[in-house]
């Protein structure tokens, strides 16, 4: 057996396989299907300080080799999470990581502070791809200044492992990565969904109520791999790679490109047990190729 442990800053994962926010609920929804404690971590669904209803239906659409979503961060708020969800997940033997979103610097900070109070939540993933209402709808994550501003404020109040999720909808993702690294984040995760749309030709209307939405699935994998590779060369902090991972081979490719760990997202809807197959496949790959530790794969592209 290879040593599958990896470190994201001071956070140790029993293996590099985690599940992406928004595709795995709070983990407990999958507990009847397999032993979720085998996972290196679970990134739970997006959480905001205030409850959010999300966008009107329809807000999901299937596309060639992928899917579009415009759910809109529907959740019952950080206080509800602390009171009702946290008691159900705090004793699961893996890293439970909360994806934190906001519409202003202040709401990001408030949410991070609330989650920081929860002893058994060792990390948050800051989603800086949401509309910034105070700046006319611009997303924080598409400018260095915006990304640095929100990360700086959250870093002051959040003492545990801080991961920042980067948007691919930018000219140069490495600039954003360097900007948040300079503000003291422990790791970055990339990529978030890409902006896309679908049209119903017969009705001559957009499929999604919001017209555009986030594209994910195997179709985005080449872009995600490229961005992970670029970012690995640009920063010194760990990278969590995601975007179209559906097998152990995909996971290996992301690690060779520079990822320390990976997230599986859309493919959880296709095969709810895919993450366990990826864990086993990573072990087999390491044994076949003579790697004693899976961490040796990170950046090992020849």
NORRA-V593555 format. One record per backbone hydrogen bond with DSSP energy under -1.0 kcal/mol. CO is the residue of the C=O (numbers start at 1). NH is the residue of the N-H. If there is no record, write none. Layout:
# NORRA-V593555
co;nh
CO;NH
CO;NH
This chain:
# NORRA-V593555
co;nh
3;294
6;13
8;11
11;8
13;6
16;262
17;40
18;264
19;43
20;23
24;27
25;45
27;30
30;33
30;34
34;36
35;38
36;39
41;19
42;97
47;101
48;78
52;75
58;209
59;70
61;68
63;66
65;219
66;63
67;216
68;61
69;214
71;55
75;52
77;81
78;82
79;83
80;84
81;86
85;88
85;89
86;90
89;92
92;94
95;42
97;44
98;125
99;47
100;127
103;133
104;108
105;109
106;110
107;111
108;112
109;113
110;114
111;115
112;116
115;118
118;121
122;161
123;98
124;163
125;100
126;128
126;165
128;141
130;140
132;135
132;137
133;136
138;132
139;142
140;143
143;147
144;148
145;149
146;150
147;151
148;152
149;153
150;154
151;155
152;156
154;157
154;158
161;124
162;186
162;187
163;126
164;189
165;128
166;192
168;170
173;177
174;178
175;179
176;180
177;181
178;182
180;185
181;184
187;164
188;240
189;166
190;242
194;215
196;213
198;207
200;204
200;205
205;200
208;211
210;212
213;196
214;69
215;194
216;67
217;220
218;221
220;224
221;225
222;226
223;227
224;228
225;229
226;230
227;231
228;232
229;233
231;234
231;235
238;188
239;260
239;261
240;190
241;263
247;251
248;252
249;253
250;254
251;255
252;256
253;257
254;259
255;258
255;299
256;301
261;241
262;18
264;20
265;268
266;269
267;271
271;274
273;277
274;278
275;279
276;280
277;281
278;282
279;283
280;284
281;285
282;286
283;287
284;288
285;289
286;291
292;3
293;296
294;297
297;300
